[in-house]
Amino acid sequence: MKRDSRIIISLDKQFYSDDDEIRIHVWFNHAFYSVATLTVLSPTGITIDTAPLKTAAYTTETFALTCGGPLMFENGYYWIRVECDNAVSEAMFEYYNSKNRFKRGFGK
C-alpha cells in the first residue's frame, strides 16, 4: 500500500455491506498544480468508480459512494487510490455483499 504524506486518505469505517454509504475524505497536505484522480478498485482490479478532485494546499475533498451495484459484487478488500502529479496514496476497506454469499457452482 502506498502512502504519500502529501495526500492523506481517511474513511468513516473499514467494513461495509450492501447499500452502505462510504465517505472518503482526502486531505491535501501540499499545493498541487493539477487535478487529482480518485479511483475505487475491486479486489480483482475492476474500476468501480473514478472522480476528479480539486487540489489546494491544506484542504479536504469528500467523496461518497453507495456500496453495491453491478460492478461492486465481489466480497473482499477494495482499494482507494488518489493520484496527483508524482504523488500516490492508497487505502483499503472490506466489503461484504450478502447476495454473493456462496461461490459459483455451490448447490448445483
N, C-alpha and C positions, 0 to 999 in steps of 0.2 A: 504494500500500500504506500502510495506516495503522499507526502505531506510537506508542502512548501509553506513556510511561515508567513509568506505574503498573502496566502489565500487560506482562510480557516473555514471549514465546513462543520456545521452542527445540526443535529436532528432533535426533534422533540422527544423521541424514544427510539429504541433499537429493534423492536419487534412489531410487525404489522400483520393484519389479516384482511379478508375481503371488506371492501368499502371503507377502510380506514383512510384518513387523510394524512399524508406525510407533509410535514412542514420542514423545509430545508432552508437553513439560514447560511448565507455566505458572507463572511466578513473580509473585506479587502484591507489589508494592513500595509498597503503600498499604493502609489499612484501609477496606474497602468494607462497606456495611451490608446489601447484598442479594446474592443468589446470582448468580454469573457464568454465562454460557452459552457453551459451546464448540461451534462449528459447523464441519463439514468440507464444502466445496463443490467440485463438479466444475468442469472448465473451462467448461461451459455453464451453470453456476449451479444444478445439481441438488443438493439437500441429501443428502449421503452419510450423515452421522451427526450427532447433536447430543447434548450431555450437560451437565448442571448441574455446576458446580464450586464448592466451598466457598471462601469468600474470607476470609482473615485476613491481616493485615499480615505481610510477610516470611515467607511460606510458599510452598511449591511444590506444585502438584497435577499428577499424571501421568495421562495418558490414553493407552490403547493401542488400536490399530485394525489389523486384518489387511487387507491390500490384496486387491482382487478382489471378486467377488460380483456380483449383478445390477445394482446401482446404480453400481459403480465399474468401468466398462468402457471409458471413453474414455482415450486416450493424451493426455498433456499436463500442464499445470500446475494443481494443485489448491490451494485456499485453505483456510487455517485461520483462523477469526475467533473472538476471545474478546471478549465484550461484558459490561460491568457498569456500572450507573448511566450516567454520561456518558462512560465510557472505552471505546475500541475499539482493539484491536491485531490485526494480521494477519501471517501468514507464509504462505509457499507452498513446495510441493515438486513434483517431477516424478514422474509415474507412467507406466510403460510396460507395457501389457497385451499379452503375446505372442500372445494369442488374437485380438487386434484389429490384426493387422499390416497389413492391407490395407483400403483404403477400400471401402465398399459398391459393388457393381457390378463390381468388378475380377474378371476371369476369366470373365465371363458370356458 
